[in-house]
Amino acid sequence: MKKLKQILKTYFLSDIHLGFPTPEKSLIREKKLVAFLDEIKTDADEIFFVGDIFDFWWEYKKVVPRGFVRFLGKVAELADFGIKISFFTGNHDIWLKNYLPEELGVKIHTKPIEYSLYGKSFYIAHGDGLGDGDWQYKVLKKIFTSKLLQWFYSRIHPNSALGFGHRWSKNRGKKEKYIDFLGEDKEHLILYSKEILKQKHYDYFLFGHRHIPMIYPISQNTKYLNTGDWISNFTFIIADNSGVELMTYKTGKIEKFSGKISNEGRSFIV
């Protein structure tokens, strides 16, 4: 089916954490997300899911993880509709492999990418483990991405492996604390972006991970963008020929984000 041609837009959203904190509460957010995706399918040229879409995800060659069927079905429908869809791995769904590309028709990104949209240059990443510091997580990430350890984990029966993974991720979330915006001189993703800018110009640095939705100028010609989250703020970034906007779907309709951040969800600590 061919899309009706109109002014096309690119959408960026992240940190949905499907599965958190309980299947019942997650399902409410999943249905809202599916309604949102259904609403934007006529004007979306491309959709970027910028990491931590799932609170925990593990793939087996012959086993499909239980849950999220409404969301996965909608993504497959949009891809069949002709919309380009990309998934970035986050710190909670780092083990995304070939299931989504082969079954849904999406593209997986495991590292930051450079992208050109509407004549503007974007640097896009989830945001975990970038820049200086956070060495504990960086060591943990090396362990998580070890092919040998992944092979051993895959030998565990899915009931045990997935059950442990979901419990571990949920307990991890309970221990996290809210961290407000620390200021331009302390936000590690802003500092990281400024270091990259010394080597090459980008119009926009776009991340998830931080759970604080914002559009923030970091130089005369560059802005730091954060997509926020779909736990409490339900925010996303829209890009088109006119620029970028920070929007929300919290009330069940697309609206401009007011700038008031809800602290019901989780934030930056991993």
N, C-alpha and C positions, 0 to 999 in steps of 0.2 A: 504494500500500500504506500502510495507516494504522499509525502507531506504537502499540505497547502503552503505555498511560498508566501512569506511575509517577512517582517523584520526579524531576523533570527538572532538568538541570544546564546550565550554560553553560561552555564550554571556551575557553581562550585559549592559543595557542602561536605561536611566531615563530622567525625565524632558523634555518630549516631549510637554506637555501642549497643547494637541489637542483642538482646539477651539479658541486659542489665536493667534493673537489679533482680527482677523475677520474670519468668516467661509471661505472666499475666500483664505486668506493667509494660514490658517490652512490646507486647502485641498492640497495645493502645498506640504507642508511638509508631510502630510499623504501619498500622493502618493509616495514620496521619501522613506518613511519608509516602505511602502508595497513592493516596489522594493527591498529594502535591505533585508527584511525578506524572500522574494522569493529567493534571491541570496544565503542566508546562510542555506536554509532548507536541503541541502544534507550533510552538515558536522556539523550541530548543534545537540548536544545531549541534551542541556538544554538552555533555555533562561530565564533570570531574568529581568523583568521590575521593576526597583527599585524606583517606586513612581513618582507622578505627571505626569502620562501618559496623563491624561485629565486635562484641566485647571479647569473644574468643572464637577462633576458627582454626580447624585442623582438617587436612584433606587426606583421605585414603584413595587408592587407585580405584576401588570398587564400591566404596561406601560414601553415601552423601550425608553430611551432618544434618541431624534433625532440626527443624525450625526454619523460620524466615521465608517460607515458601511463597507468601504473597509478594514480598519484596523481590525475590529472585525471579518470579514469574513476570513481574512488571518490568524489571530491567531487561529480560529477554524480549518482551514485547516492544520496548522502546528501541532496542538494537535492531530488531526486525523492521521497525518503522523507519529506519535509516538514520537514527541519531547515533553519533559517535559517543562512546562511553568509555571512560578510563577509571580504573581503581588504583589508588596508591596504598601500599601496605603501611599500616601504622604500627605502633608498639603493642597493640592488642590483637591485631590480625596479621602479624608478620608472616604467617605461614600460608598466605594465599599463593596458590601455585597455578595449575593449568585447568582446574575445573571451571572457573568462571569464563576464561577465554574460550574454551572448547564448547561449553554448554550454552553460554549466554551471548557470546560474541563481543566481549569487552576486552580492553587492553589493560595489562597489569604493569605498574611502575613500582620498582623496589628502591629507586634512587631519585634524587631531585632531577627535574628536567627543565630545559629551556623551551619556551613555547612562544610563538608569535600569534597574536590575535588582534584583529582590527587595527593593524599597523602599530601595535604596542608590544613590547617585549615583557614576558612573564618568566619568573623563576618560581617553580611550583614544587612543593614537598610537603609531607605530613608535618615534619618539624622535630621529630624525636631524634636525639643523639647528635644534633648538628652543633657545630661551634665548639668552643672550649668548655671544659667542665663536664659534669654529669658522667664521670668516668665509671661509676658503679653500673649505671645502665648500659654504657657502651660495652663493658665486659660481659654483662648479661646478654646483650644482643649478639655478641660473637658466639656465645654458647648456644643461643636459640637458633642461630643460622648455620650451625655446624651440620653438615650433611650426614656425618657419622651418627651424631646424636639424634637427628631427625629419623634416620633409618631405624635405630633402636626403638624410638618412641612409636614408630609406625607398626612395630611388631606387637605392641600391646593391643589387647582386644578393644574395639571402639567404645564399648560401654564403660570400660575403666579409663581409657585415655581421655575421652571427651568429658566424662564425669569429673575427673580430676581437673582438667583444664578449666571447665566452667566454675568449679568451686574455687580454684586458685585465683581466677580473674575476679570473681565476686569479692573474695576476701581482700584482695589487693585494693579494690575500689573502696571498701569500707574504711581502709586505713588512710586514704588520701585526704588531704586538707585543702580548703579553698585558699587560693593565693590571688589577691587582687593585682591589678596592673602595677608593676614595680617601678615604672618610670623608664624613659627612653635609655637611660644610662645603665639599667640593670636587667632589662628584658633580653634574655639570651638570644632569641630569634631576631630581634632588632639589631643587636650587636653583631650577630652572624651576618645579617643582610648588609650591614655597613662594611664589613670586611670584604664581602664579595664585590661590593660596589667599587672598591679600590682597584679591582682588577678589570671589571667590566660593568657597563651601565645596563640597568634594567629599569623599565618603567614601573613594574610592580613585583614585589615579593609576596607570594601568596602561600599561607600555611594554614594548617589546622592545629591540633594537639593542645593548644593553650586554653581552649574553651572560653576565650574572651573575644567576642565579636568586635572587630574594629577596622576602620580605615585610618591609617596614621601616616602623615608625611614624615619621611626620614631624611629627605634632602629636597632641594628645590624642584627636582623633576622625578622623584621616586616616592612611591607610597608602599607602606607595609600593610598587607591585608590579612586578616584572620577571619576564617569562616564561622568561628564560634562553635556551637554544638546543637544537637537535636535531642538533648535531655531536658533542658529547661528553657533555652532561648529560641530554638528552632530557626536558627539564622542561616543565611546563605549569601553568597556574592553573585551578582549578575554582571556580566560584561557584554557590552555591545559597542556599536560605533560611537555612542555618545560618552562612553567611559565606563566606570564601575559604580555599583550601588550595593549597599548592605541592606538586605531585606529579611523579613521574618514570616513564618507561616504559623506562628504560635496560636492564633485565633482560628485557624482553619482557612485563612485566605491570605493571599500574598499582599504584604504591606511593607512600607518602609520601616526599617528598624528605628525605634525611638531613641536608642542609646542607653536605655536603662537596662542594666545587666541583672539577670536573675541568678542567684547563687544556690539554687536548688540542686543543680547538677554537680559533677565533679570538675576539678580543674587540673592544673598543670603537673603536679607531682606524679611521677610514674613509679 
